[in-house]
Amino acid sequence: MDKMKNQSSFKIPGELGRYEEIISKYTWVIILLLIITDAVIRYIQKNLLFYREVFYIQSISFFVILCFSVFKILKIRNQQIKPGLLYSVIKLSEILIIAVFLHTMHNGLVFSFLMVFPIVSICMTRGIKFSIPYLGYAFASYIGIAHLFFLKRIQSGDAYHGQWVFYLHAFILFFLFFVFLKILDNYSIQFKQNEFDNNNLISQLGRKYAQLEEAKIERQKQYDELVEINARLEEANKKLNESLAEFFTLQQVSEAISSIFDMDELLGFVNDIIIGVMGASASSIILYNGNRLKVKLSSIKNAKERVILTDNINNSFLKDAIEKGESIIDNSVNPDNYEFTRGRNVKSLLCVPLQIKGTKHGLILIEHNIPDAFQDSNIHLLEIITQQISIAIDNARLYKQLQDYGNTDGLTQVYNRIYFQKCLKEELKQAKNERYDVSVVLYDIDDFKKFNDTYGHLFGDLVLKSIAGLVKKSIR
């Protein structure tokens, strides 16, 4: 309660100004209406005795009240109205003037409630304690003005039946005013208490709202962190899936290399895997044939496009990439820069050299008909695949060399007896099935042992190599 009183006293100037402005506006309007009403009543009752003097007093009272009202409203607008000596003087003057005005009216007692008007704002803002002195002053003013101006009427009983009746009426009237102010004070206290409770509730709600805002900010911060963590997890999951896809692809390539011994079949299998993993429109494996590049395998089905690729494959761009061992990615292909793409719908390309231990076998060329089709991660995967393919190509060549070494004579470099018997058996079987003749030519060198013993084994070996060379040139 003390806190409420302190808060209420702090708000007195604001509340006082609001109440004073309302009461001041209504007071002078009511007085003006009462002046007109009194004049009409006097005219109807033909009671115009001393009316000129009465009208002057009423007009002056109205003018003074109006001046006070304007003065207070101006003070209120400038936020300068507050309890003090000047305010008290104005209030006492208003009470006195209203008392004079009421006693000039024909039936002033009926409108004596105007005496309370100046006190209402004090009661509403400062309480009944501060209102009682003003109410006592109003009572004294009411009685005093009656004695000064209208004592003859009181004694003659013109307005009242004796002086004691007037005092009784005045006492009862101002007692009722006191009761009214007390009720108004109780209402004001309750209103202020409710206002205080509401303000306190609003303050609590404000604090709760601030706490909720802080909690919301904290939740938003946590949410943002979760979003960031989720983004990182998604990125990690994406990389993991890519790694798993790469691992699976490499596993398939490794299994193919270890299980498929035919080089053409192996390259075809790997080429299909590359198209599936990269999602490319076309994939081609290009190998060296001597010093020139040759399309070993391609997924291009269109014969015209395949001819364009084959005819223009030996260009400086691809050869430089192979010689430098650099992978190239271009997601915005300009046909003027790549001869093998002219007349073909190629928007993106990726080429990775096939090389191992300094040996350059060729390259893998991947193409797509949409721009921005490839990423750096595609290069990484393809480079690993090309390493595996390069190893397979190198192993295939070594295997072929070993086969050649096993099927040929080390001295003469012609096929040995074991390979001859194998080929003869297959040839005879095929000749039997297809019904054609087979001819076998046998060469014999006369006196070779004598020649060998006379000139030495080295010279004999040279004779064998020369004869073998002549025979190889003579047959298909």
C-alpha positions, 0 to 999 in steps of 0.5 A, a space after each residue: 500500500 505504501 508503495 502504491 501511495 508513493 507511486 500515486 503521489 508521484 502521478 498527482 500532477 498528471 492525474 490532477 491536470 486531467 481531472 481539472 481540465 474536465 471539471 473546468 470545462 463543465 463548470 463554466 458551461 453549467 454556470 452559463 446554463 444556470 444564468 440563462 435558466 434563472 433569467 427565464 424563471 424570473 421572467 416567467 414568475 415576474 420576479 424581476 426585483 433587483 434582477 439587474 444587480 443580480 445579473 451583474 453579479 452572475 455575469 462577473 462570477 461567470 467571467 471569473 470562473 471562465 478566466 480561472 478555467 482558461 488559466 488552468 487549462 493553459 497551465 495543464 497544457 504546459 504541464 505546470 499545474 500542481 498542488 501549491 499556494 497558487 493552486 489553493 488560492 484558485 480553488 478557494 476563489 472558485 468556491 467563494 465565487 460559486 457560493 456567491 453565484 448560487 445565492 444570486 439564483 432564484 432556487 440556488 439551493 437546488 444547484 448547490 452541488 456546484 460547491 463540490 465541483 472544485 473539491 472533486 479533483 482534490 479528493 480524486 488525486 489527494 484523498 479525503 484528508 486534503 478535501 475536508 479543509 476545502 469542504 469546511 471552507 465551502 460550508 463557511 463560504 456558503 453560510 457567510 455569503 448568505 448572511 452578507 447578502 441575503 440575511 433579510 430574506 432568511 429573517 423574513 422567511 421568504 426563502 426559508 422558514 427561519 434561520 435555523 431551517 437554513 442552517 439545518 439544510 446547509 448542514 445536511 447538504 454539506 454532510 451529504 457532500 462529505 459522504 459523497 466525497 468519502 465515497 468518491 475517495 474510497 472509489 479513488 483509492 480502489 481505482 488507484 489500487 486496481 491501477 497499481 495492481 494492473 501496472 504491477 501486473 503489466 510490469 510483471 508481464 513485461 518482465 515475463 515477456 522479456 524473459 520469454 524474449 530471452 528464452 526465445 533468443 536462446 532457443 533461436 540460438 540453439 536452433 541455429 546451432 542445431 541447424 548448423 550442426 545438421 548442415 555439417 552432419 548432412 555435409 559429412 553424410 554427403 561426403 560419406 555417401 560419396 566416399 562409400 560410392 567411390 569405395 564401391 566403384 573402386 571395389 567393382 573396378 578392382 574385382 573386374 581387374 582381378 577377374 576379367 583378363 580380356 582387356 577389351 572386356 575389362 575396358 568396356 566394363 569400366 567404361 559402363 561404371 564410369 557412365 553410371 557413377 558420373 551420370 555422363 552422356 558419353 565416356 570414351 577410353 582413348 589409348 596410344 597406338 604408337 605415337 597416335 591416339 586411337 579411340 579404343 572404346 566409346 559409349 557414343 552410339 551416333 555414327 556421325 558423332 563417333 566419326 567426329 571424335 575419331 577423326 579429331 582425337 589427335 589434337 594438341 589439347 588432349 596430347 598436352 593433357 597426357 604429356 603434362 599428366 594434368 586432369 582437365 575440367 570444363 563446364 562451359 565447352 566452346 566448340 572452337 576450343 575443342 575440335 572433337 566437339 564440333 557438331 556435337 551437343 557437348 556442354 561439359 567435359 572431363 578428361 583424365 590421363 592414363 599413366 603409371 610410373 611415367 608410362 603414358 597409355 592415353 586418357 579417359 574422356 567424359 562428356 555431358 550435354 548440360 553445362 556445369 555437370 562436373 565437380 572437383 570430386 568427380 576428378 578425384 574419383 576418376 583419377 583413382 579409377 584411371 590409376 587402376 585402369 593404368 595398372 591393368 593396362 600395364 599388367 595386360 601388356 606385361 602378361 602379353 609379353 610373358 605370353 610372347 616369351 613363352 610361345 616364342 624361341 628366345 634365339 630366333 623369336 619365332 614360335 616354339 614347338 609347343 605353340 606350334 603344336 597348339 596352333 596346328 591342332 586348332 587349325 586342323 580342327 577348324 579345317 576339318 569343320 570348314 572342309 579346307 586343306 592344310 599345308 605344312 612346310 618343314 625346313 631342314 638345314 643340311 650339314 648344320 652340325 658340321 657348319 656349327 662345329 667348324 665355325 662355332 655356335 655363335 655363328 651357327 646361331 646367327 645362321 638360325 636367326 637369319 633363316 628364321 627371319 627370312 621365313 617370317 618375311 615370306 609368310 603371312 
